[in-house]
């Protein structure tokens, strides 16, 4: 058995039919009896780059005593012309986070995973300071422990005022070395003290890694990249996983959940095989 944190993350491979398009990161989030896979919205659809997968596949562990045993689990992105995931939108536009529900009954009986819950979201913003140490758990460039099928972890730090929407967008900045393939990874902070609600996962889920941030005016010959990244506030998950009958809950992202877009037209093209997001 390994650390539970590493079992929260899953590598996501996107497909167009049987053709591999991209590989990225995601993680599990549980609310009540429901289980969700969380990732960046642009992993599931990205109009500017012509990225239109029709299904995704994640890898699941099957044996706590032998992590080398795993299986692929496929999830269709569309049903009857409508997307199966939920996404958000706020005053700044689309929020780069998406959730798709995983049918527990369809999982292998011995499937081994860990999921964050609403208890893992940060309630008090006063406890989080600039420079706070974080971890980003994912699959940079698809790299991971291919024998045990586990992600790797990068160290990070909060690089903007936590609790404020950076430049009016529903994300904060992190200072970390990241790569393509990390999109959708959980951004976590070690939970201070002890909290029985967190169980064997003593981490606070602060954000969802989205993309690297850079300056268009940077001279690539003289200036290094900023080394900064966007992480969307994780409390958007309360909105994206809320049933229609449940009362509204406030979110730093100030979003409204919506069913995702219709199936893209047949004329849409996907990214070349083997590329990463």
N, C-alpha and C positions, 0 to 999 in steps of 0.2 A: 504494500500500500504506500502511496505517496502523499504529499501534502494536499489537503482538500482544495486549496486555492488553484492548483494546477488542473484540477478536474472540472473547474467552472468554465474553462475556455475550450473552444472547438475550432479547428480549422474548417473554413467554408470553401468549398470548390463550386464554382458556378459553371453551368452547362447550357449549351444550346443543343437540345437533343442529346446526342452522345459526344458532342464536341466540347472539350474543356476550354473554358474562357479565361477565368481568373481564379486566384486563390487569395483568401483574406482571413480575417479573424472574427470571432464572435464569442458569445458567452451565454450561459443559461440564467434565466430569471424566473422565479416561482412566485405565484400569487394565489393563495388559497390552494385549490386542487389543480390549478392550471400551470402548465410549463411553457415557457417561451424561449425562443432563440433570439438574441439581440445582436444587431450588427449595424454598420453604417448603411444609410439608405442607398448610397451610390454603389454599394456592393450588389444590390438587387436590381437597380436600374439606374442608368446614367445617360441621359439624352445627349449631352454635349459630345461624349466620346462614342456614341452609338452602341452602348453596352446594354443588351437586352437578353439576359438569360431567361430560360423557362423553368429551370429547376436548380436546386442546390443539393449538395451532398456533404454531410458531416461524418466524422469518424467517432465511433463510440467504443469505449472500453467494455470488455465483457467479463473480466475476472480480476478481482482486487488482489489476488495472490500472483497473478501473471499479467502484467500490464501490456505484454507483447500481444495478447489476444485482443483483437478489435474487429469491428465490422463497419461497413459504410451504411449510412442511413440517408435515403433520398427524400427530399421534400419538394413537391410541386409548388411553383410560385403563382400559378394561375389556375382558377377553376371556373369553367363556363365563361371565359373571357374577362373575369375580374380577378384582380390580384388578391392573394391570400394574406398579405402582410398589412400592417398599419404603419402609418407615418404621421408626422406632425408638421404643422405650419404655424408661424407666428408673424408678428408685425414685420419682422425682417425677412420673411420669405420661408422657404422650406427648411426644415430642421433635418440635419443629416444623421438621423437615427431611425431605425425600423425594427419592428418586432413581428415575429411570425410564430403562431402557436404550434407547439409540438404535441401530437396526440400520444398521450402516455400509453394507451392500450396498444398502439402500433409499435412501441419500442420493444427490443428484445427483453425477455424477462430478467436477464442478468445484466442489463445495461448499467454501467457504473458512471455516475456523474454527480456533480454538486451544483447547486443553484443559489444565487443571491436571492434575497427576499426584500420586501419593503423595510424590514428591520435593519437591513444593511445600508440603507440610504442615510445620508448625513442630515440630521434634524437641526442642529445648532451650527449656524455659520460662524459664530464667534470663536469656535474652537480651531478654525482653519486659518492659518497665516500664510503669507507669501513665503515661499521657500520650504514649505512643508514637504517632507519626503513622501514620494509616491512610488508605485510599481505599475508598469504596463505589461500585461500578460497576453502574449500573442505569438504570431507566426511571421516574423519579418522576412520578406522575400521567400516565404514558404518554409524557412528554416525551422527545424524542430528536432526533437529526439525521435527519429524514425523507427527505432526499435520499440520504445515504450509509448510512442504516439503522444508525447507531451509537449506543451508549448515551452517557450523560453520567456524570461522576464528581463525587462530593462528598467533601470533606475530612472526616476524622474523627480521633478520638483515643481510646485505651483509657481507660475511665473507672472500671474496677474492677480488683481484683487479678487479673492474668492467670494462669491455671492453677488458680484456685479456682472452684468452681461457685457463682455468685452466688445467695445465699439457698437453696442446695441444689439449684438447677436447673443443667442442663448448658449454661449460657450465661454470657458476660461482657457488660459494658456498654460501649457506645461513646457518645461525645459528638459528635453531628453533627446537622445539620438534614436531616431526612428527610421523605418524604411517602408517601402511599399509592402503590402501584405499585412500591415499592422492595423489597417482600417477596421473598426468595429471591436477593437480590444477593450477590455475593462481597465479603467484607471482607478486604482485602489490605494487606500491609506490604512496602515495598521490601526486597528481600533484601540483607543486608550482604555486602560482598565479592563474590567471583565463585564460581559453582558451575556446573560444566559440565552437571550433571544438569538444571538449570533451562532450558537452551537459550536461546531468544530471549524467554523469559518470566521475567525476574529478579524475581519477586515471591513472597512467602510467603502462602499462603491460610490465614488465621487463623480465619475464621468465615463463617457464613451469616446475613445480616441477616433478622430476623424481624418485629419490630414496635417501635413507639415505646412508651416506658415513662412512665407519669404517675402522679400521686397522685389517688386518688378524692376525697380531702378538699381538693384544691386549690380555692381561690376563683377562678373564671374571670374575675372582675371585677378582682381585685387581684393575682393571681399569674400570672406567665408559666409556660408548660409547662416541665418539667424539661429538655427537649432531650436526653434520654437514650434509648438504644435497646438492644434485646436482640440479641445475635449468638451463635448456637449454635456451639460449638466445632467446627471443620471436621474434626477427626479422627474424627467420627462416620462420615465417608465411608468409612473403612477397614472399618467394620462393614457399612454398607449396600451396599457393592460387593464384599463377600467371597463367594466361592463356598462352598457347604456343605462342600466337601472341604478347604478351606484352614484352617490353624490359627487360633485366636482371636488377636486383637491388642488390646492395651489401648486404651481410649479415655477421654478426659476426660469425655465425656458418660456413660460407663458404661452404654451401651445394649445392647440385644439387637435385632437386626433381625428383622422379621417381614413376611410378606406382608400387604398392606393389606386393608382391609375388603371385604366383599361389595358388589355393586352396590346402591346405595340403593334404597329402595322407590319405586314409581311415584308415591306421594303426596308425595314430597319436592319442594320448590320451590327454584328458583335465585334468585340475586340479580337485580335489575333490569338490563337491558342498559346497557352503558356505564359501570357502576361499576368502580372500580379496587380492587386489593388491594395 
